[in-house]
Amino acid sequence: MDEATAGGTQPYETVRWDLVPGRTVLVVIDAQNDFLHEAGWYATKGVDIAHMQRSIQPIKDLVEAARAKNIPVIWTRHGSRGVDDGGPFMRLRPFLAEGGLRQNTWGYEVLDTLGARPEDWFVEKTRLSAFYATSLEVVLRSLEAETVLFAGVLTNQCIAASSKDAMFRDFKPIVVEEATGTTLPHLHDPAIEMMRVGWAEVRGLEETLGEIRQLAAGGRDPR
């Protein structure tokens, strides 16, 4: 007998949050060359990036739909100067000892085909959560965000950590399942389930795109 039936009461409730016109923001987590490009550090060091690459087209679709409704797009970039300021994250990944995810390198930049623009918001992060010691919360508050769409990599790490920290700050995190990926595909579904029953809404790409397209023209309130 599992926990949900042992006491006769389900210990959690899944949620469904409507996208709020003028209060919705798209946050794309770490969609960088080193993670997603065939010539990036992960791929060239023998890491299978296929599951992460599944997120590329869905991210492009989300960004295009968001722009059509003037939904702000925020891109995070993960990296450090090296092992010393990278923290335990770097020490748990020996293949990053000599390079990869280094600030001010090609691998650190957002994958070109995703369509990032200079006028978008960019947040630099050095730890798994996009909120830890960054400007993300300040930017979201300035944009008067309520519902926050999350896409990017890695499902079980930076997506999970960032969406949880969003909930801690009383935002409503919505993870778009097809727009996420990881280096360990067997952990994707458990991570998605953990988020769904713990702190986020998880929804499909087509449902999300459909709702974005139904938002009022202009997307954001003028105030």
N, C-alpha and C positions, 0 to 999 in steps of 0.2 A: 504494500500500500504506500503510495507516495504522499508527500506533504500536502498536496492539494486536496486529497480525499480523506486523509487520516482524521482530521478534525471536522470534516464536513464543510469547510469554508476555504475557498481559494485564497491563497495568501497574497495575491497581486491582482491588479486590473490593468489590462492593456488600454492605451489611450488613443484617441483620434483628435488631433488639433487642426482646426481650419487655418489655412494661411491667411494672415491679416494684411489687407491692403495698407501699404505705407508702414508696416511694422514687421515685414519679412525680409530676411537677409540670407544670402547663400554664402556659406563658408566652405571653401575647398581646401582640404587638409593635405599639404605636402605633396602635391602633384608635380614633382620635380624630376628633372632629367635623371638623376642618380637612381631614383626608384623605377621610373617608367620607360626610359629610353633604352633601346638595344645597346647603345654605346655608353650607357650610364654605369656607374660603379657597381651596382648590384649585379647587373647582367654580366658584365665583363669579369666579375669575380666568381661566376658560376652559380649565382642565386637564380632560381626559376622565378621570373617576373610575370609569367603568363596570367596568373590570377589577378595581379595588380593591374595589368594592362586591360583587363576586361572593363575597368572603370573609365577608360579614356573616352569612348564614344558617349556613354551616359553623362559624363561630366560636360562634354561639349554641348550636348542637348540641353542640359540644365542651364548652362551659362547663356546659351542663345535665347532660351525661353525667358530667363531672368532679365536679360537686357531689353527684350521686347516690352517688358512691363516696368522698366526702371527699378528693378530690384537690385540693390547694391551687391556687388561680388567682392568677397574678401578671400585672398589667397594667403595661406601660411607656408612658410619655408623653414624646414628643419635643418639645423646645422650648427657647427661650432668652428673655432679656429683649429681644433685638434682634439687629442685625447684628454688633455688636462682640463679643459673647460667643457668637455662633452659629458662628463659624469659617468655613472655606472652604465648608462646606455651604451657607451662606446666600449667599455671593458667587457660587456656581455657579447660584443660582436667583434671578434678579433680581426675579421676581414676589413674593418674600418680603421685599423691602427695606422695604416700608411696613407689613407686617403678616403675620399667619399664623404658626402654631406659636409663639405667644407665651405664656409662662407666665402663669397666673392669668387666662386668658380662656376664654370658652365654647368656642372652637375647640380649645383645648388639652385639653379633657376627653374622656373615653372616651364613645363613642357610646352614648346612653341605652339603646337597644333591645338592647344586648348583655348587659345584666344585671349589670354590675359592682356589687359590694356594698362597703359601708364596711369590712367585716371582711376583704376580700381584701387582697392585698399590692399596693402601688403603687410603681413605681420611676421616678424622674425621670431622663431622659437628655438630653444635649445633643449627642451625636455618634451616628454610625450604629450602632455596636455598643452593645447594651444593657448590656454589661459595663464599658465605658470610664468610669472615674470615677463609678461608681454603686454602690449597695448590693446589686446583683443576686446576685453571687457569695456574699456573706454570707448573704443570705436563703436561697438554694438550699442552702448548707451547713447552715444552721440547720434546714431542713426535711429534711435527710438525703437530698437528691435524688440519683438515679442517672440515670434516664431523664427527659429534658426534652422535652416536646411543644412545638413552636413553631407559632404561627399569627399572622396579621396582615399588615402592610404595611411596606415594599415588598419584594417577592420578591427582587429583584436588589440591594437595598441593605441595609436594616436586618435583614431576615430572614437574608440570606446572611452579613452581618458578625457578627450575634449568634450564629447557629448555629456558625459557625467558631470564635468565641471560646469557646463552650461546650465544643467538642471540645478546644481548647487547655488547658482546665481539667479535662479528664478526665471531663466529663459525657458522656452519650450523647444527642446531639441527634437528635430525630425531627421532621422538617418535614411537616406535613399539607398536601398539595398544594392541595386545593380551598379551604383556609382561608387562602390567601395571594393577593396580587394586587399589581399595580404600575401606574404611570402609563404605562409603555411595554410593552404586552403582547407585543411581539415579543421582548422580553428575558426573559420569564417562563420559557419552556421551556429556553433555554440556562442560565439561573441555576439552575433545578431540576436539570438534568443535572450542572452543576458541583458542586452540593452533594452529589448522589447518589454521584458517583464520587470526591469529594474528602474529605468530612468528616462527612456526616450520612446517616441513613436518611431516605428520602422515601417516604411511603406515602399511600394514599388515605383519604378521610374514613370511608367505611363500614367499612373494615378496622379503623381506629383506634377508632371507636365500638363495634364489636363486641368488641374486646379489652378496652376499658374496662368494658363491661357484664359481662364475664366475671370481672373482678377480684373478690376476696373482699369481702363486705359490710364496709363501714367503710373500705376502701381502705388506710389508713395503719396501720402497726404502732403499738401503744399505747405503746411506749417512746420 
